[in-house]
Amino acid sequence: MGHRCFISFKKEDVYYRDKIQEKLGEENINSKSLDKWIDSEDIDYVMQEIRKNYMSNTAVTIFLIGEHSSENEGNDEEGRDKNAFIKRELQATLYDGKGFRRSGLLGVVLPSMESKIYGGKYYCNKCEENHNYVYVNDRTVVREFHKNYYLKPIDYGCKNVYAEDGRFCVLVRYSEFMSGDNAEKYIDMAYDKTQQDISKYVHWHNLR
Protein backbone atom coordinates (compact mmCIF):
# COMPACT_ATOMS: atom_id res chain seq x y z
CA MET A 1 0.00 0.00 0.00
CA GLY A 2 1.27 3.44 -0.90
CA HIS A 3 0.19 5.66 2.02
CA ARG A 4 0.48 4.99 5.73
CA CYS A 5 -2.69 5.84 7.68
CA PHE A 6 -3.83 7.07 11.07
CA ILE A 7 -7.29 5.98 12.30
CA SER A 8 -9.39 8.44 14.31
CA PHE A 9 -12.22 6.69 16.15
CA LYS A 10 -14.36 6.57 19.28
CA LYS A 11 -13.85 3.68 21.69
CA GLU A 12 -17.35 2.42 20.83
CA ASP A 13 -16.10 1.72 17.29
CA VAL A 14 -12.91 -0.16 18.12
CA TYR A 15 -14.29 -3.29 16.39
CA TYR A 16 -14.26 -1.48 13.04
CA ARG A 17 -10.82 0.00 13.73
CA ASP A 18 -9.49 -3.50 14.29
CA LYS A 19 -11.11 -4.82 11.10
CA ILE A 20 -9.61 -2.02 9.01
CA GLN A 21 -6.19 -2.50 10.58
CA GLU A 22 -6.42 -6.21 9.84
CA LYS A 23 -7.31 -5.52 6.21
CA LEU A 24 -4.62 -2.89 5.61
CA GLY A 25 -1.90 -4.56 7.68
CA GLU A 26 -0.42 -3.26 10.92
CA GLU A 27 2.64 -1.97 9.08
CA ASN A 28 0.40 0.47 7.17
CA ILE A 29 -1.35 1.88 10.26
CA ASN A 30 -0.08 4.12 13.03
CA SER A 31 -2.18 2.58 15.80
CA LYS A 32 -1.39 5.17 18.50
CA SER A 33 -4.39 7.38 19.37
CA LEU A 34 -4.36 10.72 21.15
CA ASP A 35 -4.62 9.78 24.83
CA LYS A 36 -3.94 13.00 26.73
CA TRP A 37 -4.83 16.65 26.41
CA ILE A 38 -1.93 18.86 25.33
CA ASP A 39 -2.38 21.94 27.48
CA SER A 40 -1.05 24.93 25.55
CA GLU A 41 -2.46 28.11 24.05
CA ASP A 42 0.05 27.83 21.20
CA ILE A 43 -2.05 25.96 18.62
CA ASP A 44 0.93 25.40 16.32
CA TYR A 45 2.76 23.69 19.19
CA VAL A 46 -0.26 21.50 19.91
CA MET A 47 -0.56 20.47 16.26
CA GLN A 48 3.15 19.73 15.99
CA GLU A 49 3.09 17.59 19.14
CA ILE A 50 0.16 15.54 17.86
CA ARG A 51 1.73 15.07 14.44
CA LYS A 52 5.10 14.16 15.89
CA ASN A 53 4.00 11.84 18.71
CA TYR A 54 0.81 10.29 17.39
CA MET A 55 0.64 10.66 13.60
CA SER A 56 4.25 10.38 12.52
CA ASN A 57 4.87 9.23 8.94
CA THR A 58 1.16 9.11 8.07
CA ALA A 59 -0.32 10.71 4.96
CA VAL A 60 -4.06 9.96 5.35
CA THR A 61 -6.36 9.94 8.38
CA ILE A 62 -9.27 7.50 8.30
CA PHE A 63 -12.09 8.96 10.38
CA LEU A 64 -14.63 6.35 11.51
CA ILE A 65 -18.07 7.95 11.44
CA GLY A 66 -20.15 6.18 14.06
CA GLU A 67 -23.06 7.04 16.33
CA HIS A 68 -20.85 8.90 18.83
CA SER A 69 -18.61 10.98 16.55
CA SER A 70 -20.83 13.99 15.78
CA GLU A 71 -20.55 17.63 16.79
CA ASN A 72 -23.81 17.24 18.71
CA GLU A 73 -22.47 14.49 20.97
CA GLY A 74 -22.10 17.17 23.63
CA ASN A 75 -20.20 17.21 26.93
CA ASP A 76 -19.66 14.66 29.66
CA GLU A 77 -20.80 15.03 33.30
CA GLU A 78 -17.75 17.17 34.06
CA GLY A 79 -18.46 19.55 31.19
CA ARG A 80 -15.72 18.25 28.88
CA ASP A 81 -16.30 17.86 25.16
CA LYS A 82 -16.84 14.14 24.51
CA ASN A 83 -15.20 14.45 21.10
CA ALA A 84 -12.31 16.74 22.00
CA PHE A 85 -9.68 14.15 21.10
CA ILE A 86 -11.02 13.27 17.65
CA LYS A 87 -11.45 16.98 16.89
CA ARG A 88 -7.79 17.54 17.76
CA GLU A 89 -6.79 14.53 15.64
CA LEU A 90 -8.67 15.88 12.65
CA GLN A 91 -7.29 19.38 13.20
CA ALA A 92 -3.78 17.92 13.20
CA THR A 93 -4.64 16.02 10.02
CA LEU A 94 -5.64 19.27 8.31
CA TYR A 95 -2.75 21.28 9.75
CA ASP A 96 -0.23 22.49 7.18
CA GLY A 97 2.79 24.32 8.52
CA LYS A 98 6.04 24.36 10.49
CA GLY A 99 7.50 21.10 9.30
CA PHE A 100 4.30 19.12 8.68
CA ARG A 101 2.27 18.82 5.50
CA ARG A 102 -1.49 18.42 5.49
CA SER A 103 -2.76 14.84 5.33
CA GLY A 104 -5.74 13.52 3.42
CA LEU A 105 -8.99 12.96 5.32
CA LEU A 106 -11.16 9.94 4.56
CA GLY A 107 -14.49 9.46 6.32
CA VAL A 108 -15.70 5.87 6.58
CA VAL A 109 -19.41 5.69 7.37
CA LEU A 110 -20.10 2.79 9.71
CA PRO A 111 -23.21 0.63 9.12
CA SER A 112 -25.29 2.20 11.90
CA MET A 113 -24.87 5.65 10.32
CA GLU A 114 -25.58 4.87 6.67
CA SER A 115 -29.29 5.68 6.81
CA LYS A 116 -28.56 8.94 8.67
CA ILE A 117 -26.02 10.17 6.10
CA TYR A 118 -27.13 8.74 2.76
CA GLY A 119 -30.60 9.89 1.74
CA GLY A 120 -30.81 8.65 -1.83
CA LYS A 121 -30.95 10.73 -5.04
CA TYR A 122 -33.12 13.44 -6.51
CA TYR A 123 -33.52 14.61 -10.11
CA CYS A 124 -33.12 18.29 -10.94
CA ASN A 125 -35.24 19.49 -13.87
CA LYS A 126 -33.07 22.57 -14.42
CA CYS A 127 -29.70 20.88 -14.89
CA GLU A 128 -31.19 17.48 -15.83
CA GLU A 129 -28.82 15.69 -13.51
CA ASN A 130 -29.19 13.38 -10.52
CA HIS A 131 -27.82 14.72 -7.24
CA ASN A 132 -27.24 12.82 -4.00
CA TYR A 133 -28.77 13.65 -0.66
CA VAL A 134 -25.79 13.43 1.71
CA TYR A 135 -26.34 14.66 5.25
CA VAL A 136 -22.92 15.65 6.56
CA ASN A 137 -23.49 18.16 9.34
CA ASP A 138 -23.34 18.71 13.11
CA ARG A 139 -25.81 15.85 13.65
CA THR A 140 -23.64 13.26 11.91
CA VAL A 141 -19.96 14.33 12.10
CA VAL A 142 -17.67 16.86 13.78
CA ARG A 143 -17.16 20.19 12.04
CA GLU A 144 -13.56 19.47 11.16
CA PHE A 145 -14.99 16.98 8.71
CA HIS A 146 -18.19 18.56 7.40
CA LYS A 147 -16.75 22.06 6.98
CA ASN A 148 -14.12 20.52 4.70
CA TYR A 149 -16.50 18.17 2.93
CA TYR A 150 -18.87 20.91 1.81
CA LEU A 151 -16.04 23.29 1.02
CA LYS A 152 -16.40 25.00 -2.36
CA PRO A 153 -19.79 24.93 -4.13
CA ILE A 154 -19.98 24.57 -7.90
CA ASP A 155 -22.73 26.53 -9.66
CA TYR A 156 -24.52 24.26 -12.12
CA GLY A 157 -27.26 26.78 -12.86
CA CYS A 158 -29.88 25.06 -10.70
CA LYS A 159 -28.36 25.42 -7.25
CA ASN A 160 -24.97 25.37 -5.61
CA VAL A 161 -23.82 21.76 -5.56
CA TYR A 162 -20.70 20.53 -3.81
CA ALA A 163 -19.25 18.29 -6.52
CA GLU A 164 -16.22 16.06 -5.99
CA ASP A 165 -13.77 18.78 -7.04
CA GLY A 166 -15.38 21.13 -4.48
CA ARG A 167 -14.76 18.78 -1.54
CA PHE A 168 -11.54 18.11 0.34
CA CYS A 169 -12.76 15.24 2.50
CA VAL A 170 -13.58 11.90 0.92
CA LEU A 171 -16.61 9.89 2.10
CA VAL A 172 -17.32 6.16 1.68
CA ARG A 173 -19.50 3.46 3.22
CA TYR A 174 -17.66 0.96 5.42
CA SER A 175 -18.95 -1.96 3.31
CA GLU A 176 -17.66 -0.38 0.11
CA PHE A 177 -14.32 0.55 1.66
CA MET A 178 -13.77 -3.03 2.83
CA SER A 179 -14.75 -4.60 -0.50
CA GLY A 180 -11.96 -5.95 -2.72
CA ASP A 181 -9.19 -3.42 -3.39
CA ASN A 182 -11.38 -0.40 -2.67
CA ALA A 183 -9.56 0.55 0.54
CA GLU A 184 -6.38 1.49 -1.29
CA LYS A 185 -8.40 3.30 -3.99
CA TYR A 186 -10.13 5.54 -1.44
CA ILE A 187 -6.96 6.14 0.56
CA ASP A 188 -5.24 7.24 -2.66
CA MET A 189 -8.20 9.50 -3.44
CA ALA A 190 -7.92 11.18 -0.02
CA TYR A 191 -4.17 11.65 -0.41
CA ASP A 192 -4.57 13.09 -3.92
CA LYS A 193 -6.79 15.85 -2.49
CA THR A 194 -3.74 17.24 -0.67
CA GLN A 195 -2.12 17.86 -4.06
CA GLN A 196 -5.15 19.59 -5.60
CA ASP A 197 -6.28 23.24 -5.53
CA ILE A 198 -9.13 22.44 -3.14
CA SER A 199 -6.52 21.93 -0.41
CA LYS A 200 -5.96 25.71 -0.35
CA TYR A 201 -9.47 26.27 1.05
CA VAL A 202 -9.25 23.89 4.00
CA HIS A 203 -10.44 25.01 7.47
CA TRP A 204 -8.63 23.44 10.40
CA HIS A 205 -8.94 25.86 13.33
CA ASN A 206 -11.65 27.94 15.04
CA LEU A 207 -14.56 25.85 13.75
CA ARG A 208 -16.50 25.80 16.99
Residue pairs with C-beta under 8 A, 6 or more apart in sequence:
1 24
1 25
1 28
1 184
1 187
2 184
2 187
2 188
2 191
3 58
3 59
3 60
3 104
3 187
3 188
3 191
4 28
4 29
4 30
4 57
4 58
4 59
4 60
5 24
5 28
5 29
5 30
5 58
5 59
5 60
5 61
5 62
5 187
6 29
6 30
6 54
6 55
6 58
6 60
6 61
6 62
6 89
6 93
6 103
7 17
7 20
7 21
7 29
7 31
7 33
7 61
7 62
7 64
8 33
8 61
8 62
8 63
8 64
8 86
8 89
8 90
8 93
9 16
9 17
9 33
9 63
9 64
9 66
9 69
9 86
10 64
10 66
10 68
10 69
10 83
10 86
12 66
12 67
12 68
13 64
13 66
13 68
13 69
13 110
16 64
16 66
16 108
16 110
16 174
17 64
19 178
20 29
20 62
20 64
20 108
20 177
20 178
20 183
21 29
21 31
23 178
23 183
24 183
30 54
30 55
30 56
30 57
30 58
32 53
32 54
33 54
33 85
33 89
34 50
34 54
34 85
34 88
34 89
35 85
37 84
37 85
38 45
38 46
38 49
38 50
38 88
40 46
43 205
44 97
44 98
46 88
47 91
47 92
47 95
47 97
47 98
47 100
48 98
48 99
48 100
50 88
50 89
50 92
51 92
51 95
51 100
52 100
54 89
54 92
55 61
55 89
55 92
55 93
55 103
58 103
59 103
59 104
59 191
59 194
60 103
60 104
60 105
60 106
60 187
60 190
60 191
61 89
61 90
61 93
61 103
61 104
61 105
61 106
62 106
62 108
62 187
63 69
63 86
63 90
63 105
63 106
63 107
63 108
63 141
63 145
64 108
64 110
65 107
65 108
65 109
65 110
65 113
65 117
65 140
65 141
65 145
66 110
66 112
66 113
67 110
67 112
67 113
68 82
68 83
69 83
69 86
69 141
69 142
70 83
70 138
70 139
70 140
70 141
70 142
71 83
71 137
71 138
71 139
71 141
71 142
71 143
71 146
72 138
72 139
73 82
73 83
74 81
74 82
75 81
75 82
76 82
81 87
83 142
86 142
87 142
87 143
87 144
90 105
90 142
90 144
90 145
91 144
91 204
91 205
93 102
93 103
93 104
93 105
93 144
94 102
94 103
94 105
94 144
94 148
94 202
94 203
94 204
95 102
95 204
96 102
96 199
96 202
96 204
101 194
102 194
102 199
102 202
103 191
103 194
104 170
104 187
104 189
104 190
104 191
104 192
104 193
104 194
105 145
105 148
105 168
105 169
105 170
105 190
105 193
106 169
106 170
106 171
106 172
106 186
106 187
106 189
106 190
107 136
107 141
107 145
107 149
107 169
107 170
107 171
107 172
108 172
108 173
108 174
108 177
109 117
109 118
109 171
109 172
109 173
109 174
110 174
111 174
111 175
113 140
114 173
116 135
116 139
116 140
117 134
117 135
117 136
117 140
117 171
118 132
118 133
118 134
118 135
118 173
119 132
119 133
119 134
119 135
120 132
120 133
121 130
121 131
121 132
121 133
122 130
122 131
122 133
123 129
123 130
123 131
124 130
124 131
124 156
124 158
124 159
126 157
126 158
126 159
127 156
127 157
127 158
129 156
131 161
134 171
136 145
136 146
136 149
136 150
136 171
137 146
138 146
140 146
141 149
143 207
143 208
144 203
144 204
144 207
145 169
146 169
147 203
147 207
148 167
148 168
148 169
148 202
148 203
148 204
149 162
149 167
149 168
149 169
149 171
150 162
150 166
150 167
151 162
151 166
151 167
151 168
151 169
151 198
151 201
151 202
151 203
152 162
152 166
152 167
152 198
152 201
153 160
153 161
153 162
153 166
154 160
154 161
154 162
154 163
154 165
154 166
165 196
165 198
166 198
167 193
167 198
168 193
168 198
168 199
168 201
168 202
169 190
169 193
170 186
170 189
170 190
170 193
172 182
172 186
176 182
177 183
177 186
193 199
